[in-house]
Amino acid sequence: MTLKNQVQLITYPDSLGGDLTELNKLLRNQFKDLFKGGVHILPPFPSSGDRGFAPLTYLEIDEKFGTWEDVRNIGEDFDVLVDLMVNHISKESNYFQDFIKKGRDSEYADLFITLDKMWSDGKPNQDDIDKMFLRRETPYSTFTIEQTGEEETVWTTFGKSTPSEQIDLDVNSEKTRELFKQFFKNFSENNVKIVRLDAVGYIIKKLGTSCFFVEPEIYEFLDWIKELADSYNIELLPEVHSHYEIQYKLAEHGFWIYDFILPYTVLETLINSNSTRLYDYLKDRPEKQFTMLDCHDGVPVKPDMDGLVDTKSARKIVDVSLERGANLSLVLSDEHKSEDGFDVHQIRASYYSLLDSDDDAYMAARAIQFFVPGIPQVYYVTLLAGENDYEAVERTGEGREINRQNFTMSEIDQSLEKEVVQRLMKLIRFRNDYPAFNGTFNAKRGLDQEVILSWEKDDKFCELYIDLTTIKSTITYVDENGKTSKFTI
């Protein structure tokens, strides 16, 4: 399929109005003409944790959100993007529960990575584990098999609990691939147009490696799943937080990628009132990207920015972010920290709060994002100029909840009255509809305290100018009458 070069919304299924039916109403009414690029619905499937990212199955929609009919209805007029957690599935899934009951006699046993698939004697080797990019203290969990009373240990890359809530899938197993085929068939039947391959970087487990984006093995799987997606006319978006060179390899392989470099780079540009790093970045980047400023996780720092920003500079941005209420996700493995010990994986906060709730700074950030080549995504919290939710962090003990609050219809209507939200909606509509964004991009380098980005196609031209000392942003463009017009964002 051909993706629309227009703005997409990112939202949980219950974050805007409470369920998918209300989301559909918003897209067609209050948000009319805003999200012509589509909507990324964060996992609406039955799940046992991690706000949907520990799915039990992809064949059902959690009844508290709605039904597949709701997804189909949204998909009639909006390209729907959903996640497929290719790396793992919930321990509460029927697949793993059958394994817990029957052990190796389960028909689903080969879906999972028992330790004898890694070490022939089934015993972990610490030297191997020390080389891995860990997301928890140990990359495996032990369970007792009901029928035999014996213990089985399986690979679990993610999860805060012990044993983990998220059980890794063996992507080399034919059983797993048959399951993926079922999921894609179901997606296609329900108007899903784009599938994000969540945590795809972790799918290959190979001793002696970091077990993250293991080459060349990962490409065999990506080629296989792309052929599967193509057969259903579904576009894929691999989600990989890593050194930017790995992202670029994915782009060279023909995939859409996330611009995980832009969020930090824009933040730094506005905090330091200096566009040097932004222009250095724009000189050489793949254009086939999804751009964003914030999402349900945080602003990527390590390893995404490795090689692009030194730790002294990064510490300054992190410190300013902490002063503005952010919290941090940290790298666990010593081997993957910076030599000086710098270990910030992500900065977690509302992007609006990271910019000190300054309307002009926030609009400048969005303007840069919209003018940089790629498909822009807007996260629902900062669509409504939402700020850090400290109470949710304290209540749940989960740092990511700082940027995951839900809005009632009444709160949405109130937020839409905010001046900054009105300004943002005007900018979104301009980005959606102005034809030059399908033409040629140019990043004109002026003073270090300026940002000048432009697009041109046929007789249409638009240019963004930002004065970083005053944080004033202006767009100059050729209107439908061929006259030069401008507006302040």
Buried (B, 14 or more C-beta within 10 A) or exposed (E): EEBBBBBBBBBBBBBBBBBBBBBBBBBEEBBEEBBBBBBBBBBBBBBBBBBBBBBBBBBBBBEEBBBBEBBBBBBEEBBBBBBBBBBBBBBBBEBBBBBBEBBEEBEBBBBBBBBEBBEEEEEBEEEBBEBBBBBBEEBBBEBEBEEEEEEBBBBBBBBEEEBBBBBBBBBBBEBBBEBBBEBBBBBBEBBBBBBBBBBBBBBBBBEEBBBBBBEEBBBEBBEEBBEBBEEBEBBBBBBBBBBBEBBBBBBEBEBBBBBBBBBBBBBBBBBBEBBEBBBEBBEEBBEBBBBBBBBBBBBBBBBBBBEBBEBEBBEEBBEBBEEBBBBBBEBBBEEBBBEEEBBBBBBBBBBBBBBBBBBBBBBBBBBBBBBBBBBBBBBBBBBBBBBBBEEBBEEEEBBBBBBBBBBEBEBBEEBBEEEBBEBBBEBBBBBBEBEBBEBEBEBEBEEEBBBBBBBBBEEBBBBBBBBBEEBBBBBBBBEEEEEEEEEEB
